[in-house]
Amino acid sequence: MNKAREGGGDMSDFPHHDAALTAELESKVFQDTAKMILLFKAAHALASTMDLDQLLNVIVSEVQRVLDCEGAGVLLYDSERDEFVWRKVLDRENLLASARDEIRVPGDQGVCGWVFKTGQPALVHDAASDPRLYRPVDTKSGFVTRTMICVPLQAREKRLGVLYALNKIDGSFTEADTEIMAALAGNVALALENASYYDSLSKSYNELDRLNRVKNKILHHLSHELKTPLAIIEASLKLMEQRLERKGLVPGDFPFERVYRNLGRLQVIEKQVGHIVEEKVYPEREVILEFLDHLKDFVEIRQEEEPGLAEAFASLRRRIDDFFPSETEERVGVSVGAAFQEVAARVDRAKGDRVLDIEFGPPDPAIIKIQGHILMSSLEGLIRNAVENTPDHGKIVVTGKNSPAGYTITVRDYGVGILESEQQNIFEGFYPVSETDMYTSGRLYAFGAGGTGTDLLKIKIFSKRFGFNIRFRSRRCSCIPTMRDRCPGDITKCSCCDAIEDCYENGGTEFVIEIPPELVETEG
């Protein structure tokens, strides 16, 4: 007996059921593939463009195509007006798109308001009977909403708006459609957030560019306004000297020297302003030499009356050349150990009554092929900078280490440190890293002495001229986190520290001179 017939089955039914099942599976696979392609295209668009309009156009048009619906779009929430505005909308008859600028949806109205408030997606099968629908949209646009999917756009903890699809052409939207919209919403929210950051950066850049133009205009005006009066003042002073001499008076009895000295300072500032406007480098050595060149004519005129002036001028010129030698000058090696001993002796004499633990660790023996006074001037400048920024009872450590990568000289202080916002400017010269009204004195090596910042500028010039590198790192003391906070200048008087060692943990600065192997020789 046929077992199939015993079971009541009918073999003729099987092919029909197989065909229906196959068609259903094929349809589902097609839909799933289309939705995956939609997500892929959205991700691709997100990665390939920063143009938000282009990106949203791709996403919204693909939503229309894949979900086979009449319209789709993005509504963003305007927190200042408490309403939703269309950021992008597409529909077949162009009804919503043409009315997008005229229609606003109150923040607490419509399906979009409900989705935005709850953070939950909405699947609407019959819009006509759904009380959440905001009817003025259809009334003003002429579009008739029948079915809808609306999902929230959320980036991290912030909701930005909603993504929606309108009027499924064949049948009604499904839960699967809602899931694909929810997945897509993440891409849209990320794009909106990125666009917001990009817009903020663009506005900041434009504002900086505007301020830079204003700065250049002001500096140009300042340079021009300084140049003419200073020239007139200088010529007038010379004329006054000549008239005094004709009347038998001695110009030296009057404060001409003091006036000329301060006039020279103003002339240097005028030149610096001019070079800033022209965006030229203004090395300290060139400033000084150029200034001396301007004095040459004056010296030649006066040397007949004061023969010693020409000799003094020549001596000063040689002194400048000693401290700022040319790049082609022959390099004579110097022992690091000898340099450490000489600088340690200079610092000990110069620091006066400062109470500091300055440790010169025995350096690794080496000969550095840089002029001795250049190396020692750089090292002494770094130590002086450390001393002036380290309170009494503080510590400074100086070391020299040799390695296959070259030779490193490190000056580490446990002082006040440099604010992060000021660190990029410390090699610029004439830039105070503290408020100028908070400097304690102008005396070298005094705590908080202040100054023009030329030591670090000079070392930076040396590094470029002689082929070594200088870098630093710094951490501002946590007890004085702003530029206006004041350190008492003595750890024993600091209310933040119970012991001297506590200060060592709070802040400090480390400068490192890196000398390449080709400038290092074995000592011995």
Backbone hydrogen bonds, N-H to C=O, Kabsch-Sander energy under -0.5 kcal/mol:
donor,donor_aa,acceptor,acceptor_aa,energy
6,E,2,N,-1.9
7,G,3,K,-1.9
8,G,5,R,-1.4
9,G,4,A,-1.9
13,D,10,D,-1.9
14,F,11,M,-0.8
16,H,12,S,-0.5
17,H,13,D,-2.0
18,D,14,F,-2.5
19,A,15,P,-2.1
20,A,16,H,-1.9
21,L,17,H,-2.5
22,T,18,D,-2.4
23,A,19,A,-2.3
24,E,20,A,-2.3
25,L,21,L,-2.6
26,E,22,T,-2.8
27,S,23,A,-2.3
28,K,24,E,-2.2
29,V,25,L,-2.9
30,F,26,E,-2.5
31,Q,27,S,-2.5
32,D,28,K,-3.0
33,T,29,V,-2.7
34,A,30,F,-2.5
35,K,31,Q,-2.3
36,M,32,D,-2.3
37,I,33,T,-2.5
38,L,34,A,-2.0
39,L,35,K,-2.2
40,F,36,M,-2.5
41,K,37,I,-3.0
42,A,38,L,-2.1
43,A,39,L,-2.5
44,H,40,F,-2.7
45,A,41,K,-2.6
46,L,42,A,-2.2
47,A,43,A,-1.8
48,S,44,H,-1.3
49,T,45,A,-1.1
52,L,50,M,-0.9
55,L,51,D,-2.3
56,L,52,L,-2.9
57,N,53,D,-2.1
58,V,54,Q,-1.9
59,I,55,L,-2.3
60,V,56,L,-2.9
61,S,57,N,-2.0
62,E,58,V,-2.0
63,V,59,I,-2.1
64,Q,60,V,-2.1
65,R,61,S,-2.0
66,V,62,E,-3.0
67,L,63,V,-2.3
68,D,64,Q,-0.6
69,C,64,Q,-1.6
70,E,166,L,-1.1
70,E,167,N,-2.0
71,G,166,L,-1.7
72,A,90,L,-2.3
73,G,164,Y,-2.1
74,V,88,K,-3.3
75,L,162,V,-2.4
76,L,85,V,-2.9
77,Y,160,L,-2.7
78,D,76,L,-0.5
78,D,83,E,-3.5
79,S,77,Y,-0.8
82,D,78,D,-1.5
83,E,78,D,-1.4
84,F,105,V,-3.4
85,V,76,L,-2.6
87,R,74,V,-2.7
87,R,85,V,-0.5
88,K,74,V,-1.5
90,L,72,A,-2.7
92,R,70,E,-1.8
94,N,91,D,-1.3
98,S,94,N,-1.2
99,A,95,L,-1.0
100,R,96,L,-0.6
100,R,97,A,-0.6
102,E,99,A,-1.2
103,I,99,A,-1.3
104,R,102,E,-0.5
105,V,84,F,-1.8
107,G,82,D,-2.5
109,Q,106,P,-2.0
113,G,109,Q,-1.3
114,W,110,G,-1.7
115,V,111,V,-2.7
116,F,112,C,-2.7
117,K,113,G,-2.1
118,T,114,W,-2.5
119,G,115,V,-2.5
122,A,150,C,-3.0
124,V,122,A,-0.6
124,V,148,M,-3.1
125,H,123,L,-0.6
127,A,146,R,-3.1
129,S,126,D,-0.9
130,D,127,A,-1.1
133,L,130,D,-1.5
135,R,133,L,-1.0
137,V,134,Y,-1.4
138,D,135,R,-0.6
139,T,135,R,-2.2
140,K,136,P,-2.6
141,S,137,V,-1.7
142,G,138,D,-2.5
145,T,143,F,-0.6
146,R,144,V,-0.5
148,M,124,V,-2.3
149,I,165,A,-2.3
150,C,122,A,-2.3
151,V,163,L,-2.9
153,L,161,G,-2.8
154,Q,152,P,-0.7
155,A,158,K,-2.8
156,R,154,Q,-0.6
158,K,155,A,-2.4
160,L,153,L,-3.2
161,G,153,L,-1.1
162,V,75,L,-2.8
163,L,151,V,-2.7
164,Y,73,G,-2.4
165,A,149,I,-2.4
166,L,71,G,-3.2
167,N,147,T,-2.7
169,I,68,D,-2.7
171,G,169,I,-0.6
178,T,174,T,-1.8
179,E,175,E,-2.2
180,I,176,A,-2.0
181,M,177,D,-2.1
182,A,178,T,-2.4
183,A,179,E,-2.3
184,L,180,I,-2.2
185,A,181,M,-1.9
186,G,182,A,-0.8
186,G,183,A,-0.7
187,N,183,A,-0.7
187,N,184,L,-0.5
188,V,184,L,-1.9
189,A,185,A,-2.8
190,L,186,G,-2.1
191,A,187,N,-2.3
192,L,188,V,-2.4
193,E,189,A,-2.5
194,N,190,L,-2.8
195,A,191,A,-2.5
196,S,192,L,-1.9
197,Y,193,E,-2.3
198,Y,194,N,-3.0
199,D,195,A,-2.6
200,S,196,S,-2.2
201,L,197,Y,-2.6
202,S,198,Y,-2.5
203,K,199,D,-2.4
204,S,200,S,-2.4
205,Y,201,L,-2.8
206,N,202,S,-2.6
207,E,203,K,-2.3
208,L,204,S,-2.7
209,D,205,Y,-2.8
210,R,206,N,-2.3
211,L,207,E,-2.8
212,N,208,L,-2.5
213,R,209,D,-2.0
214,V,210,R,-2.3
215,K,211,L,-2.9
216,N,212,N,-2.6
217,K,213,R,-2.2
218,I,214,V,-2.7
219,L,215,K,-3.0
220,H,216,N,-2.7
221,H,217,K,-2.3
222,L,218,I,-3.0
223,S,219,L,-3.1
224,H,220,H,-2.3
225,E,221,H,-2.9
226,L,222,L,-2.1
227,K,223,S,-2.2
228,T,224,H,-1.3
230,L,226,L,-2.2
231,A,227,K,-1.9
232,I,228,T,-2.2
233,I,229,P,-2.8
234,E,230,L,-2.6
235,A,231,A,-2.3
236,S,232,I,-2.5
237,L,233,I,-2.4
238,K,234,E,-2.0
239,L,235,A,-2.2
240,M,236,S,-2.5
241,E,237,L,-2.3
242,Q,238,K,-2.2
243,R,239,L,-2.2
244,L,240,M,-2.3
245,E,241,E,-2.3
246,R,242,Q,-2.1
247,K,243,R,-1.4
248,G,245,E,-1.6
249,L,244,L,-2.9
253,D,250,V,-2.1
254,F,251,P,-2.1
256,F,251,P,-0.6
256,F,254,F,-1.8
257,E,254,F,-0.6
259,V,255,P,-1.9
260,Y,256,F,-3.3
261,R,257,E,-2.2
262,N,258,R,-2.0
263,L,259,V,-2.4
264,G,260,Y,-2.4
265,R,261,R,-1.4
266,L,262,N,-1.9
267,Q,263,L,-2.2
268,V,264,G,-2.1
269,I,265,R,-2.2
270,E,266,L,-2.4
271,K,267,Q,-2.1
272,Q,268,V,-2.4
273,V,269,I,-2.7
274,G,270,E,-2.1
275,H,271,K,-2.3
276,I,272,Q,-2.1
277,V,273,V,-2.2
278,E,274,G,-1.9
279,E,275,H,-0.5
279,E,276,I,-0.9
280,K,275,H,-2.7
287,V,283,P,-1.9
288,I,284,E,-2.4
289,L,285,R,-2.6
290,E,286,E,-2.4
291,F,287,V,-2.1
292,L,288,I,-2.3
293,D,289,L,-2.3
294,H,290,E,-1.7
295,L,291,F,-1.1
296,K,292,L,-0.7
296,K,293,D,-0.8
297,D,293,D,-0.5
299,V,295,L,-2.4
300,E,296,K,-2.4
301,I,297,D,-1.8
302,R,298,F,-1.8
303,Q,299,V,-1.8
305,E,302,R,-0.6
306,E,302,R,-2.5
309,L,306,E,-2.0
310,A,306,E,-0.5
310,A,307,P,-0.6
311,E,307,P,-0.8
312,A,308,G,-2.1
313,F,309,L,-2.6
314,A,310,A,-2.4
315,S,311,E,-2.2
316,L,312,A,-2.4
317,R,313,F,-2.6
318,R,314,A,-2.2
319,R,315,S,-1.9
320,I,316,L,-2.1
321,D,317,R,-2.2
322,D,318,R,-2.0
323,F,319,R,-1.9
324,F,320,I,-2.2
329,E,326,S,-1.2
332,V,330,E,-0.5
334,V,368,I,-2.0
336,V,366,A,-2.3
339,A,335,S,-2.4
340,F,336,V,-2.7
341,Q,337,G,-2.1
342,E,338,A,-2.4
343,V,339,A,-2.6
344,A,340,F,-2.6
345,A,341,Q,-2.0
346,R,342,E,-2.1
347,V,343,V,-2.8
348,D,344,A,-2.2
349,R,345,A,-1.8
350,A,346,R,-2.4
351,K,347,V,-2.4
352,G,349,R,-0.5
354,R,351,K,-1.8
356,L,354,R,-1.0
357,D,394,G,-2.6
358,I,356,L,-1.0
359,E,357,D,-0.8
359,E,396,I,-3.2
360,F,358,I,-0.7
361,G,359,E,-1.0
361,G,398,V,-2.5
364,D,400,G,-2.4
367,I,521,E,-2.9
368,I,334,V,-2.8
368,I,366,A,-0.5
369,K,367,I,-0.6
369,K,519,L,-2.8
370,I,368,I,-2.1
374,I,371,Q,-0.8
375,L,371,Q,-2.0
376,M,372,G,-2.7
377,S,373,H,-1.9
378,S,374,I,-2.2
379,L,375,L,-2.5
380,E,376,M,-2.9
381,G,377,S,-2.2
382,L,378,S,-2.0
383,I,379,L,-2.2
384,R,380,E,-2.8
385,N,381,G,-2.1
386,A,382,L,-2.1
387,V,383,I,-3.0
388,E,384,R,-2.4
389,N,385,N,-0.6
389,N,386,A,-0.7
390,T,387,V,-1.3
392,D,489,G,-2.8
393,H,355,V,-4.5
394,G,355,V,-0.5
394,G,391,P,-1.4
396,I,357,D,-2.7
397,V,412,R,-2.9
398,V,359,E,-3.3
399,T,410,T,-2.2
401,K,408,T,-2.8
403,S,406,G,-1.6
406,G,403,S,-2.0
407,Y,515,I,-2.4
408,T,401,K,-2.7
409,I,513,I,-2.2
410,T,399,T,-2.4
410,T,408,T,-0.5
411,V,511,F,-2.6
412,R,397,V,-3.0
412,R,410,T,-0.5
413,D,411,V,-0.5
413,D,509,T,-2.9
414,Y,395,K,-1.8
416,V,389,N,-2.5
422,E,419,L,-1.4
423,Q,419,L,-0.9
423,Q,420,E,-0.7
425,N,422,E,-1.6
426,I,423,Q,-1.0
428,E,425,N,-2.0
430,F,452,T,-1.6
435,E,483,M,-0.6
438,M,435,E,-2.1
439,Y,436,T,-1.2
440,T,448,G,-2.2
441,S,448,G,-0.6
446,A,443,R,-1.8
448,G,388,E,-3.4
449,A,446,A,-1.6
457,L,453,G,-1.4
458,K,454,T,-3.1
459,I,455,D,-2.2
460,K,456,L,-2.2
461,I,457,L,-2.2
462,F,458,K,-2.6
463,S,459,I,-2.6
464,K,460,K,-1.8
465,R,461,I,-2.3
466,F,462,F,-2.8
467,G,463,S,-0.9
468,F,463,S,-0.9
469,N,514,E,-2.7
471,R,512,V,-2.1
473,R,510,E,-1.7
475,R,508,G,-2.7
477,C,416,V,-3.2
478,S,506,N,-1.0
480,I,477,C,-1.4
485,D,482,T,-1.0
491,I,392,D,-2.4
493,K,490,D,-2.0
494,C,491,I,-1.8
497,C,494,C,-1.0
498,D,496,C,-0.5
502,D,499,A,-1.1
503,C,499,A,-0.7
503,C,500,I,-1.1
504,Y,500,I,-0.7
505,E,501,E,-0.6
505,E,502,D,-1.1
506,N,503,C,-1.3
507,G,503,C,-0.8
508,G,475,R,-2.3
509,T,413,D,-1.1
510,E,473,R,-2.7
511,F,411,V,-2.4
512,V,471,R,-2.8
513,I,409,I,-3.0
514,E,469,N,-3.2
514,E,512,V,-0.6
515,I,407,Y,-3.3
515,I,513,I,-0.6
519,L,516,P,-2.0
520,V,517,P,-1.8
521,E,367,I,-2.9
